[in-house]
Amino acid sequence: MSTRTQMATERDTAVDHDLHFLPTVGGYMLGIMRIAFGFYFLWAFVDKLFGLGYATPSERAWVNGGSPTAGYLGGVEGPFASVFNSMSGQVIWDWLFMAGLLGIGVTLVLGAGARLGALAGVLMYLFMYLASLPTVTNPFLDDHLTGAIVMLVIATIPASWSYLGLGNWWARTAPSYLH
């Protein structure tokens, strides 16, 4: 067997072997991605709660009587405008939205309950995707849809919960239906 053939065989074997194992650095990268998305949701919660002036001015803060859903849902245009406009500014949707942002953010940052948080994140991203139709810069794909895909990755790969987080502890202590 030539050296070139031997190298190709070793490479093919390594590739087949690697299909079944996540390198340690991959686990850490999934953990970093999970935490980054968690902070993304937590930041949205804090900014809408206190109106820090980034996406939400202080006069529209939830603590100052503003509605976290009014700005975004009230301006929806497109095929689902009537559905989302009717939800805009309603207390129940404000509470559900803010609880979702907080819950998703906390579970993703900690890694405990991250599968449940990521699945809730998928739903939130899909609702925001429907609200953003028709998309402006791409006929199909936008940041909400790619965010939903990332949430699916986090929800389906257990290493993303355990690296840099409390996922292993959660798996040992939480009821199985919450894993």
Number of C-alpha atoms within 10 A of each C-alpha: 6 7 8 9 10 11 12 12 12 12 12 12 11 11 11 11 10 11 8 8 9 11 10 11 10 14 19 18 16 23 25 17 18 30 24 15 22 26 19 16 22 22 17 19 22 17 19 26 21 18 22 16 13 11 11 20 14 18 14 21 20 21 13 12 10 21 21 27 23 19 15 16 21 16 13 20 15 12 13 14 18 13 12 21 20 12 17 21 18 14 13 10 16 19 14 12 16 21 13 20 25 21 22 28 28 20 23 36 27 20 29 23 23 34 26 19 26 27 19 20 29 23 15 18 20 18 15 19 21 18 23 21 17 15 15 10 8 8 9 11 12 15 12 19 18 15 18 23 16 19 25 17 17 26 25 14 14 20 22 27 32 22 21 19 23 18 24 15 13 20 17 10 10 12 9 9 6 12 17
